[in-house]
Amino acid sequence: MATFKVSSVETTPFDDQKPGTSGLRKKVKIFKQPKYFENFVQSTFNALGADKIEIISESWGILSVYTALRRSVPGFSQNLLSQLPPTLFSLSAIIIKMAAANGVSRIWVGQNGLLSTPAVSAVIRERVGPDGSKANGAFLLTASHIPGGQREDFGIKYNIENGGPAPEGITDKIFENTKTIKDTIGLTSLTGPEGQFDVDVFDSASDYVKLMNFEKSYPSICLAMFTNVVTTLGFLKMTLMNHACFSLLVFISEDFGGGHPDPNLTYAKELVACMGLGKTNTEQEPPEFGAAADGDADRNMPLHILIWFFVTPSDSVAIIAANSVQTIPYFSGCLKGVARSMPTSAALDVVATHLNLKVFEVPTGWKFFGNLMDAGMCSVCGEESFGIGSDHIREKDGIWAVLAWLSILAYKNKDNLREEKLVTVEDIVRQHWATYGRHYYTRYDYEVCMTCNLSYLLFLVIRTVLYFWKLHFKFKLCCFFKNVDAGGAKELMAHLVKLQSSLDVVNKHANDCW
Ligand SMILES: O=P(O)(O)OC[C@H]1O[C@H](O)[C@H](O)[C@@H](O)[C@@H]1O
């Protein structure tokens, strides 16, 4: 409990605070403008209505974690958390004070401010305070899969009471507020111990671990992976525990060590090398299984290499869906339905047809899966951007996806452990293709582009697609534009979709362009 004085401070609006698919992501230098961060937080409080909020937890996306299952004993530093950058703590303090001033009665902060995004979702859904209170939502501070640090990106997003990202109704309101905001409300003094405001620091991992119910839900692997869990290392402890079968390469720093934490073949190159790509005669036998996660642990990339093999995210979600009922007791013998984002390949749809399941196609963004899950219509879902999850929470979950894969591997090898050759990820994927057919697609990432160049590029893409259609090829193409204002990209897309209806018009625009 604490006493404090509330004061209102004049501010001027910024016109560029429109939240994208995953909240507000900008360069740190933009966030550093006076009042920029406070304006967004205040606009969020204004959009929610103070009486709606009681508890807020936070997540720092400052971890770039590559893990590999190996036979060696890990080198695991117990002091990792002491390296958390002070800037992030000061942002936490700003939110705490503004929350108090805006009428929030209690805040939950993960120990050291360190949670994964899936863990935040679990906390909102599962954590119950001593007086029976539950979280109304959470601020998450993370650059996610984007490069972080002083010269790179930072992000803030708000998740609602179902544990998932705020829906467009709320983010639109936040944006409207950011354009008209005149005051932010803060504290001039904060002393205790009287008054109606609590800050509880809690064990970052316990709610997630409880929810995952490892021993019951993942029985085939929990004994191998979760026996030696140490209980003091934030969310890392239950994912990268000190076990003889687990070896870690962990980088913790404000700027991801200068790296790009997107878990794909390009950016997880240390992992790819460690898994033996391109080596025919490795001195050391490569690990049997490796996985990469992004900065906030919601994206994943499982790798399995005996002969180098990579599973695309679209195949990955289809294979998990096809095998999950047999291999993961959490699903209690049935899936409620499955879903994928629009650019994700239709491999999942084929599985759904075979299993007589409903399949849904949703726009990009995890909030759309959340709606289906809240309605009890979806158990497993995924996006081609390395995000896969289930209805245990309302965020994608890199740890869950890796556990799902390990469960499948364990199941396929259960009668096979004494054999020379185990069933591999590659065997499972090839068997899947043989059963369900194979889907091909290409993903292109264009990063840090000017909007005008992107418009030009979109014209090229549309021309190419139309060309292929004309030749009666079946063609599926995904394009992703990062570091672009999501609202602008959406409008541009809508405009171009209209243009697609007429080849002549597209050609005219395209010709004007070059
Ligand atoms: O929450 P994040 O990991 O940052 O991902 C948020 C979104 O980022 C990009 O827009 C991807 O294309 C989406 O598929 C993803 O949902």
The ligand as an SDF file (V2000), in Angstrom:
LIG
                    3D

 16 16  0  0  0  0  0  0  0  0999 V2000
    3.9320  -10.5920  -31.7940 O   0  0  0  0  0  0  0  0  0  0  0  0
    4.9990  -10.6450  -32.8230 P   0  0  0  0  0  0  0  0  0  0  0  0
    5.9080  -11.8190  -32.6720 O   0  0  0  0  0  0  0  0  0  0  0  0
    5.7450   -9.3810  -32.9140 O   0  0  0  0  0  0  0  0  0  0  0  0
    4.2660  -10.8440  -34.2150 O   0  0  0  0  0  0  0  0  0  0  0  0
    3.2600   -9.9610  -34.6400 C   0  0  0  0  0  0  0  0  0  0  0  0
    3.0280  -10.0710  -36.1230 C   0  0  0  0  0  0  0  0  0  0  0  0
    4.2140   -9.6870  -36.7810 O   0  0  0  0  0  0  0  0  0  0  0  0
    4.1530   -9.6730  -38.2180 C   0  0  0  0  0  0  0  0  0  0  0  0
    3.2280   -8.7600  -38.6460 O   0  0  0  0  0  0  0  0  0  0  0  0
    3.8120  -11.0700  -38.7130 C   0  0  0  0  0  0  0  0  0  0  0  0
    3.6780  -11.0680  -40.1200 O   0  0  0  0  0  0  0  0  0  0  0  0
    2.5350  -11.5530  -38.0630 C   0  0  0  0  0  0  0  0  0  0  0  0
    2.2730  -12.8530  -38.5180 O   0  0  0  0  0  0  0  0  0  0  0  0
    2.6480  -11.4860  -36.5500 C   0  0  0  0  0  0  0  0  0  0  0  0
    1.4270  -11.8320  -35.9490 O   0  0  0  0  0  0  0  0  0  0  0  0
  1  2  2  0
  2  3  1  0
  2  4  1  0
  2  5  1  0
  5  6  1  0
  6  7  1  0
  7  8  1  0
  7 15  1  0
  8  9  1  0
  9 10  1  0
  9 11  1  0
 11 12  1  0
 11 13  1  0
 13 14  1  0
 13 15  1  0
 15 16  1  0
M  END
$$$$
